[in-house]
């Protein structure tokens, strides 16, 4: 877009030592779905740091390996100099798990590998810019195990309060936790009780000043394995074995629990003083009367369908959050 973009234009700084890659990224992002964008380019991390103050980017898209100041060094400097509000995503040929770990630990929004898929890059950028409507799938979703997906008219008639109001923030939390893997997340609606046959991860949330359980989060077996396994860097074979054995590994459980902890801040607050926090998370296959009662009768509910298709990993999973 031109330098005359309007005040609502989002600013993207593209950092890469290849001018050809800079041009490819820009052309990919110049689409109607992403709206008005204003671009600036930098040839390395040092050049990017010089341009941040004057350009004031909303999102920085950076290569990892560059002469002089690398992408991760640039991100670390941004955070150390108080630019915590700037979202940063990486686009790199490096597929090492160490890069994923470093990117997550330094607060990167995503890490995408070259050559990238156009839609995947646009979806990641849409979330980074808070324009989540781009991610709404046009195709009718397939049926999720244990759930019934109503037609649009039925979905719109739902009057139940959501436990989590923002789908965009939920998607962004997943992007941050997974280090950018190919996935789709959508809100689904259910009628009647939700019966979970396989083991599931149960997260119990509390809130200061309130007695008892504030909310419950549920990851079915597939969600626990996919979210935990992708974040832990598990291979497709490891995750498939966990699903067949119906037993997530310890590292999958730990990473899935970390994700559920990060979801606490998205739970609906019923009063200004509420501050939801994860109290406990564990995997259980035993039926629980109290949990069944909460699923059927609650103060708010949000259900999500997760689809993963990336790096040899495929699967569908269910996430549910309920206000007690």
Secondary structure, 3 states (H helix, E strand, C coil): CCCCCCCCCEEEEEECCCHHHHHHHHHHHCCHHHCCEEEEEECCHHHHHHHHHHHCCCEEEECCCCCCCCHHHHHHHHHHCCCCCCEEEEEECCCCHHHHHHHHHCCCCEEEECCCCHHHHHHHHHHHCCCHHHHCCCCCCCCCCCCCCCCHHHHHCCCCCCCECCHHHHHHHHHHHHCCCCEEEEEECCCCCCCCCCCEEEEEEEECCCCCCCEEEEEEHHHHHHHHHHHHCCCHHHHHHHHHHCCCCHHHHHHHHHHHHHCHHHECCCCCCCCEEEEEEEEECCCCHHHHHHHHCCCEEEEEEEEEEECCEEEEEEEEEEEC
